[in-house]
Amino acid sequence: MNIGGQAFRTIWPCDAGNSIQVIDQRLLPHRFEITTLATLDAVASAIHDMTVRGAPLIGATAAYGLALALQQDASDRALQQAVNTLQAARPTAVNLRWALQRVSQQVLALQPAQRAASAWQAAQQIADEDVAINHAIGQHGLALLRQRWQALQRPLQILTHCNAGWLATVDWGTALAPVYAAFDAGIPLHVWVDETRPRNQGASLTAWELGQHGVAHTLIADNLGGHLMQHGQVDLVIVGSDRTTRCGDVCNKIGTYLKALAAHDNDVPFYVALPSPTIDWHIRDGLAEIPIEQRTADEVLYVQGKNPQGQLQQVRIAPDNTPALNLGFDVTPARLVSGLITERGMCAASEAGLLQLFPEHAS
Amino acid sequence: MNIGGQAFRTIWPCDAGNSIQVIDQRLLPHRFEITTLATLDAVASAIHDMTVRGAPLIGATAAYGLALALQQDASDRALQQAVNTLQAARPTAVNLRWALQRVSQQVLALQPAQRAASAWQAAQQIADEDVAINHAIGQHGLALLRQRWQALQRPLQILTHCNAGWLATVDWGTALAPVYAAFDAGIPLHVWVDETRPRNQGASLTAWELGQHGVAHTLIADNLGGHLMQHGQVDLVIVGSDRTTRCGDVCNKIGTYLKALAAHDNDVPFYVALPSPTIDWHIRDGLAEIPIEQRTADEVLYVQGKNPQGQLQQVRIAPDNTPALNLGFDVTPARLVSGLITERGMCAASEAGLLQLFPEHAS
């Protein structure tokens, strides 16, 4: 996608394959800075501190991180340590695990001397595949949005939570891929952007990337969506997913479940756009089986923004001694999901629905 | 209630009845300042800019404001103008209208020369009655909490949204009156405090007043409550109400509806504590009939807090040109409300339930 008219991905190799560069997403929307990551630890930190975030981008970043680690030490032991370090950086993200497994399996079959180059190639492939997957999600979602627009005969009102846009992936986005595809196809639309406390990814990332692309949007507090749906101001909800179970339960940014409840209560279709690597075929019951990442209370207690002098600053919003709890995700049960949008098409949020598209996982 | 061990109300007369003093709630929790209001315009501004907020406190403040206006000009015309000015300061608040009507009716029967003193007396009475009403709500709620505690045999987990504590009233609070009563009665409990974007009344006011009173609490993003309820970590929800219809629909701070949906989906009792002046006996359908106040987009786009130097500061959380929509309230349909806690006791959220407690409104 474009930033100031220039085409960017969120991650790319540089320095002849000895480092990668990423957009430092912690500084958006107020500063656009590119940061270079040259070591395993730098990559793990960038994942943990959310310099990069979004399930698909985390997966691609971790794959590059493994390649960088293997450039230093390509032994089995070092490989396993690197996998553990990267896995621990964001425990909920299933793409992360998937990407690490894929690269590990590929390189374990090789002699240590060949591993780094092979891992690097695998990381490149994961990044390129992510772009292709998201483009396909966009095309399937476009058909859905076109249908809905033709039925309503007025600009579409779409609500999204968090950032599942191109900043969350290598390119295109997941939840926003259909939005960009529809916008580019000339379908009139407007996006309600949940600010997405506590980290405000909606306010800082989704609003920014939609604005860069010229898509009409309005920022709202996370509390507003229910009211909008009660009053017919939302035609559909599209969110992303960090992990989806075999039965269609969706683990996504904290607060997603509340929007799904409101959509259900008001007959608003609630779609989840997800690349298949975020599907965890090993689990069924999202509420019981998905560990939810607990993050620092400071993300609730402090808010970062631009001060009147134009500098990034954190301010504390609570009394000095107030304790806070900060969980990153919640699980939306499949019963509240109208449909899943994957790179192979749309399906019901159920085991049967998913297996129709992905029959290779039937066993 | 106590601040630093000293007993305070949120509003009190001073200067021999020529002004009132209030706590400037915009500066909490970082600064505790008392501000003096001596004119109609000062009072209207204090209501509009939320120096004072909370339906019951707004009502009492407006009554004092009318008294101050009548000290300057006690003509019928001036009275009507003052009523209009105060009414416009917060259009959703039904207490405001109720308090203005009550004072107006009382003074219109008098000669202009007697009106100011009479209005002042009426305002004092409204303030004192609010304290008595909230104390009664606390006692009825205490019975409910005691019952629930005895059934569960472990510390109660209570979730609340916004600030319906003593800062929202003249004293005691509405939603928090039962919490304070239970705490004072030795019932072990812990409160989940929704931060309540966009104005963060939970983070800044509820956390502060619970802390001053010594009640265990944890601040959470508004997005977290659904997850907590899914995992059995909330035993009941208690919120306040800015306006309740004859049929039990509850208009309260934006986001309340989402919590009610989550409570309903997880069989968590959802109670609304309300003084009867917030009941609007003239309307039935809250969604159709209650106008929702639209506030400035800046409340969404900027967050106020304490910077590292200890000063209050606003930071912008969105890109420079991002538009935002800011509505103050939503409506929770009566079907999602487990019960109403009023000064006369508890009842079902329905016309029949309310009329059992308030039979004088049957006609």
Interface residues (C-beta under 8 A of the other chain):
Chain A: P29 H30 W192 E195 T196 R197 P198 N200 A203 S204 A207 W208 G211 H217 T218 L219 I220 A221 D222 N223 L224 G225 G226 H227 Q230 H231 K253 I254 G255 Y257 L258 K259 L261 A262 D265 L287 I292 V300 L301 Y302 V303 Q304 G305 K306 N307 P308 Q313 Q314 V315 R316 I317 A318 P319 N321 T322 P323 A324 L325 N326 L327 D330 V331
Chain B: P29 H30 E195 T196 R197 P198 N200 A203 S204 A207 W208 G211 H217 T218 L219 I220 A221 D222 N223 L224 G225 G226 H227 Q230 H231 K253 I254 G255 Y257 L258 K259 L261 A262 D265 L287 I292 V300 L301 Y302 V303 Q304 G305 K306 N307 P308 Q313 Q314 V315 R316 I317 A318 P319 N321 T322 P323 A324 L325 N326 L327 F329 D330 V331
